[in-house]
Each structure stands twice: as structure tokens, then as C-alpha cells.
């Protein structure tokens, strides 16, 4: 399935994915507000696709998007069938996660698996485990201005897709199991 065709996204436009259930904790609203802070030339060539189902009826992103100058660039895709997730990651230019709290950042790991650079906050619990300069833009401040600058950096850096994919292998289950066993043996040993 062509994501660009499905949503009418021009070939030269950049796509950011924001994957996760829609909720206050996942903080999708900050990405919507930040979009207004991007330079006009950037905004007209960026589309943000929010993937996930809404868990709380009082957190309505569609109301926040309505009436925005570039609201048609902020696409609420809803819950996406697992068999199509690959298509979204392959079409993306980057993955964003602005959660207030996050256990592991699975959407970032999935993005890296497809060679996509990511952006998140450095104060997330899993940040040290998932960070590498070859793949992640780490934001030290949670301000809208810092996020806007991070988006520009994410989309205007020449990333090495193969280097990101290589880094992501450390999160494959066999590699994680080996690392766990090494740590366990060091502790008991």
C-alpha cells in the first residue's frame, strides 16, 4: 500500500510518524502545537501521521487539528492494522515520540529497524538504552521551541540508513537475550 497515495502526500514532502495510543501521556498535542512554530517553508513540506487509537474520549486530537493553518498536514490515521505498519515506517522520514513517561520507546526501536532516525526527550527512562548519535535526536528541554528545532534537525540531517539499521540490531530478541545472560553471569560470577 502506498502511504503517499492513500493520504495524498506529495513525493517531495517529508513524513514524520508519531506511533502510539492517543493519550495525554503520549503527548501528541505538543507535536500539533509545535507544527505552528516551524518555518513556513518547512511546514508546507512536512506531514505528521499519528497512528494509534484514542484511549480517552476527553483527549480529542481532531479538535486540536481543526482550524490549524496546516491542519491537513496533521493526519490522524487511527488504529492501523499490524500488517500495514511496515508501509508506514518505510514511507517515513523520521519517528517522533514526545511522551511524558515511556517504558521503552517501542515506536522508536521499530523506526530504527527500518533505518529511520528518531527524536525524543533525554529524560525518558529508556533514553540511555536507545540513544546513539547515528539514530536519535535527543531533546534536553521539553519546550515547544526545543521540539521545533529538533524537528528541523531530524529532517535536515543526512542520516545513514544502514548505520541506523545496524544499531537497531542490538534490540533484536536474540541479541537482548545474549546481553541479559552476560549481565546475569557477571552478577553471579
HELIX and SHEET records of a PDB file:
HELIX    1   1 UNK A    3  UNK A    7  1                                   5    
HELIX    2   2 UNK A   28  UNK A   35  1                                   8    
HELIX    3   3 UNK A   40  UNK A   43  1                                   4    
HELIX    4   4 UNK A   61  UNK A   65  1                                   5    
HELIX    5   5 UNK A   71  UNK A   73  5                                   3    
HELIX    6   6 UNK A   82  UNK A   91  1                                  10    
HELIX    7   7 UNK A  106  UNK A  113  1                                   8    
HELIX    8   8 UNK A  127  UNK A  130  1                                   4    
HELIX    9   9 UNK A  144  UNK A  156  1                                  13    
HELIX   10  10 UNK A  161  UNK A  168  1                                   8    
HELIX   11  11 UNK A  169  UNK A  171  5                                   3    
HELIX   12  12 UNK A  173  UNK A  188  1                                  16    
SHEET    1   A 6 UNK A  74  UNK A  78  0                                        
SHEET    2   A 6 UNK A  46  UNK A  51  1                                        
SHEET    3   A 6 UNK A  14  UNK A  19  1                                        
SHEET    4   A 6 UNK A  94  UNK A  96  1                                        
SHEET    5   A 6 UNK A 117  UNK A 121  1                                        
SHEET    6   A 6 UNK A 136  UNK A 139  1                                        
END                                                                             
